[in-house]
Amino acid sequence: MSSPLPEPVDPLPEPVEGAWLVVIDPQNIFASADSEWGSPFFGEVMPRIQALAAAFGERVLVTRWLPTADRSTSWGEYFKAWPFADQPETDALFDLVPAAASLSQHPTLDVPTFGKWAALEEITGRGGRVVLTGVSTDCCVISTALAAADAGARVTVVTDACAGSTAENHAAAVTVMGLYPPQLTLATTSEVLATL
């Protein structure tokens, strides 16, 4: 059963032409119903992500979260809290879902952090424009969006192409991200496609 998604709070300030589409962590660990972190909404958003990727063509990046963080930091406690995810990075949990395997012609950006901006900025450039999709809205998407906005990027989050851990958590994350215009704007898939 799907839940209604919040409406965007601000119109897109300009076309997203020239932007990079970023698909955050479309991996088994976040998509599978059998995973403790699986989003029940991932299947709903994947067709929208595919439509966006087709429209963005060569300007699509896909990220993967990997459990390679230094265990002497707070990540050590994190993995104690979530032992199921403390697996070798080659575990199938961290593979892209089949529908995401051909979204980008570029290698995946593999990072051990929730936020992906540090890896993305090298490609998109300071002040670049990024359009964010993926999973989960309330963790890796919001962590990436806020860091990118803070660094001066122009960020659009496609609310109906992001999957939250729950409908409530998705809505809460969208509400928070809606507080950051003009650096961060919210839009739907159809609104983004209309600007290309």
Secondary structure, DSSP 4 states (H G I P E B T S, - for coil): ---PPPPPSS--SS--TTPEEEEE--BHHHH-TTSTT--TTHHHHHHHHHHHHHHHTT-EEEEEE-S-S-TTSHHHHHHHH-GGG-S-TTSGGGSBPGGGTTS-SSPPEEESSS--HHHHHHHH-TT-EEEEEEE-IIIIIHHHHHHHHHTT-EEEEEEEEEE-SSHHHHHHHHHHHTTSTTTEEEE-HHHHHHH-
